[in-house]
Amino acid sequence: MEFTALFLAITIALLVAWRGPRPVAIGLFAVILIACVATLLHHATDRLTLSF
């Protein structure tokens, strides 16, 4: 679910970059980049319960 939201946010940022003002596009990109890093860290720190 969160990956779908990130993908849609990136799509919106690309549309804003194409048609909208540059500072808004850069701000959206920064927010999305922080969200992507937070998602990566969230999933990278999950414990894997492996039973062999």
Secondary structure by P-SEA (a helix, b strand, c coil): caaaaaaaaaaaaaaaaacccaaaaaaaaaaaaaaaaaaaaaaaaccccccc
